[in-house]
Amino acid sequence: MTSPTDKTDDANVTAHPQPAAPPSEWREFGGFLLKLALFVFILRSFIVSPFNIPSESMQPRLLIGDYLLVAKWPYGYSKYSLPFSLPLIPGRIFASEPKRGDVVVFKAPMSNGTDYIKRVIGLPGDVIQMRDGILEINGVAVKKERIADLVIPVTQNMRDTAEMDRNPFPCWRPDMEEASPDGGTQCRYPRFRETLPEGKSYEILDLANGLEGDNTEAFVVGEKDVFLMGDNRDRSADSRWTPIDKPGAIGIVPQENLVGRALVSVFSTDGSSHWLLPWTWFTAARPDRIGQGF
């Protein structure tokens, strides 16, 4: 038998149902991470991505320890635009040819997915050749004029790179190393200004005469290819050689392999920082290199 009190309690339960349980915090956090991952994927695949400089091949414009942003849209998109070169894009879509003088990031053929950075020198149909250290494009010598030497301090990341290359001299050769005013050491490199037929100028290093890259055969650039060179002409394994001819060289590169165009430098470090010593994160930074464009 049901008492009046029981009836009242039943009515209260019916009239005031319990509120639904809130969504799981873990589910919300997982959804946030998924959205964040999707945003980063789209950003790095189609807009900009970071790139750091591990070698001397693009000195004087880029030093070891520079970090820059690479614009992904200028040349269209291919699988090489995507993280890990995911094969989601057939060929290249929204394709656009680079301009001579552009500094580009790309995946070199036979490189196992490694990113490289070089300057565009030859476009489809061009004939490229080096004679006595002078660049020739379609049989015409490119203007090359001597300017002030590049003088840079010897940094920890230069020492580390030289050690990996089994070179005891961080300035590449002992005659290029000298004492600096602050009591340390610095490198002094012969520097030149090169001006392309279209009028674009940039600085290059030509460290010595008569080296193997100073005289080459004539290269004809294919219809969908680009010929790429480093600005540090004697320290760059570029399109002047194939990987078979020279370890680390890239050969002539298909435009499909382009990842993007160098946009702006966003950070630079001399390699002397230590994770366990937070103040060195600031002392190792080179703020004067931040914001430099291309």
Secondary structure, DSSP 8 states (H G I E B T S, - for coil): ---HHHHHHHHHHHHS--------HHHHHHHHHHHHHHHHHHHHHHTEEEEE--SSTTTTTS-TTEEEEEESSTT-EEGGGSGGG-TTS-SEES-----TT-EEEEE-TTSTT-EEEEEEEE-TT-EEEEETTEEEETTEE-EEEEEEEEEEE--HHHHHHHHHTT-S-TTSSGGGEEE-TTSSEEEEEEEEEEE-TTS-EEEEE---SS-TTSS---EE--TTEEEEE-SBGGG---TTS-TTTSTT---SEEGGGEEEEEEEEEEEB-S--BTTBTTHHHHTB-GGGTT-B-
